[in-house]
Amino acid sequence: MVTPKDLILHEFIGLEVRVAACTNRQLEGLKGTVIDETRNMLTIETPKGEKKLAKQDCTFSFHLPSGEWVKVRGDLLLARPEDRIKKRLRKW
């Protein structure tokens, strides 16, 4: 089960996401579902279509199955999903 403490070690595909902050102010508040993830990008499905977001430029809020929202800086997510899952991270 995904918890706020170990969220960055889990798979994001299928989670609802919201852009909490971004260097591009037009993207702030964008909401959707994560449909793909690469080393540097998250692809989300929004009502207006697919959007690709650079992880490094944004702070994301993920909606967990437990119902809570967890905010994560995008620079902590910079890795391929299969490599990030293997990482051991100190308290983030």
Contacts in CASP RR format, 6 or more apart in sequence:
PFRMAT RR
TARGET T0000
AUTHOR 0000-0000-0000
METHOD contacts of the structure
MODEL  1
MVTPKDLILHEFIGLEVRVAACTNRQLEGLKGTVIDETRNMLTIETPKGE
KKLAKQDCTFSFHLPSGEWVKVRGDLLLARPEDRIKKRLRKW
1 65 0 8 1.000
1 66 0 8 1.000
2 10 0 8 1.000
2 15 0 8 1.000
2 64 0 8 1.000
2 65 0 8 1.000
2 66 0 8 1.000
3 64 0 8 1.000
3 66 0 8 1.000
4 64 0 8 1.000
4 68 0 8 1.000
4 70 0 8 1.000
7 62 0 8 1.000
7 64 0 8 1.000
7 70 0 8 1.000
7 72 0 8 1.000
8 72 0 8 1.000
8 76 0 8 1.000
8 77 0 8 1.000
8 84 0 8 1.000
8 89 0 8 1.000
8 92 0 8 1.000
9 84 0 8 1.000
9 85 0 8 1.000
9 87 0 8 1.000
9 89 0 8 1.000
10 85 0 8 1.000
11 37 0 8 1.000
11 81 0 8 1.000
11 85 0 8 1.000
12 34 0 8 1.000
12 37 0 8 1.000
12 42 0 8 1.000
12 62 0 8 1.000
12 81 0 8 1.000
13 34 0 8 1.000
13 35 0 8 1.000
13 36 0 8 1.000
13 37 0 8 1.000
14 33 0 8 1.000
14 34 0 8 1.000
14 35 0 8 1.000
15 33 0 8 1.000
15 34 0 8 1.000
15 62 0 8 1.000
15 63 0 8 1.000
15 64 0 8 1.000
16 31 0 8 1.000
16 32 0 8 1.000
16 33 0 8 1.000
16 34 0 8 1.000
16 62 0 8 1.000
16 63 0 8 1.000
17 31 0 8 1.000
17 32 0 8 1.000
17 33 0 8 1.000
17 34 0 8 1.000
17 42 0 8 1.000
17 44 0 8 1.000
17 60 0 8 1.000
17 61 0 8 1.000
17 62 0 8 1.000
17 63 0 8 1.000
18 29 0 8 1.000
18 30 0 8 1.000
18 31 0 8 1.000
18 32 0 8 1.000
18 60 0 8 1.000
18 61 0 8 1.000
18 63 0 8 1.000
18 69 0 8 1.000
19 27 0 8 1.000
19 28 0 8 1.000
19 29 0 8 1.000
19 30 0 8 1.000
19 31 0 8 1.000
19 53 0 8 1.000
19 58 0 8 1.000
19 59 0 8 1.000
19 60 0 8 1.000
19 61 0 8 1.000
20 28 0 8 1.000
20 29 0 8 1.000
20 58 0 8 1.000
20 59 0 8 1.000
20 60 0 8 1.000
20 61 0 8 1.000
20 71 0 8 1.000
21 28 0 8 1.000
21 58 0 8 1.000
21 59 0 8 1.000
22 28 0 8 1.000
22 53 0 8 1.000
22 57 0 8 1.000
22 58 0 8 1.000
22 59 0 8 1.000
23 57 0 8 1.000
23 58 0 8 1.000
24 57 0 8 1.000
27 51 0 8 1.000
27 53 0 8 1.000
27 58 0 8 1.000
30 44 0 8 1.000
30 46 0 8 1.000
30 51 0 8 1.000
30 53 0 8 1.000
31 46 0 8 1.000
32 44 0 8 1.000
32 45 0 8 1.000
32 46 0 8 1.000
32 47 0 8 1.000
33 44 0 8 1.000
33 45 0 8 1.000
34 42 0 8 1.000
34 43 0 8 1.000
34 44 0 8 1.000
35 43 0 8 1.000
35 44 0 8 1.000
35 45 0 8 1.000
35 50 0 8 1.000
36 42 0 8 1.000
36 43 0 8 1.000
37 43 0 8 1.000
37 81 0 8 1.000
38 80 0 8 1.000
39 78 0 8 1.000
39 79 0 8 1.000
39 80 0 8 1.000
40 54 0 8 1.000
40 55 0 8 1.000
40 56 0 8 1.000
40 78 0 8 1.000
41 52 0 8 1.000
41 53 0 8 1.000
41 54 0 8 1.000
41 55 0 8 1.000
42 52 0 8 1.000
42 53 0 8 1.000
42 55 0 8 1.000
42 60 0 8 1.000
42 77 0 8 1.000
43 50 0 8 1.000
43 51 0 8 1.000
43 52 0 8 1.000
43 53 0 8 1.000
44 50 0 8 1.000
44 51 0 8 1.000
44 53 0 8 1.000
55 74 0 8 1.000
55 75 0 8 1.000
55 77 0 8 1.000
55 78 0 8 1.000
56 74 0 8 1.000
56 75 0 8 1.000
56 78 0 8 1.000
57 74 0 8 1.000
58 74 0 8 1.000
59 71 0 8 1.000
59 72 0 8 1.000
59 73 0 8 1.000
59 74 0 8 1.000
60 71 0 8 1.000
60 72 0 8 1.000
60 74 0 8 1.000
60 77 0 8 1.000
61 69 0 8 1.000
61 70 0 8 1.000
61 71 0 8 1.000
61 72 0 8 1.000
62 69 0 8 1.000
62 70 0 8 1.000
62 72 0 8 1.000
63 69 0 8 1.000
64 70 0 8 1.000
72 92 0 8 1.000
76 89 0 8 1.000
76 92 0 8 1.000
77 84 0 8 1.000
79 87 0 8 1.000
END
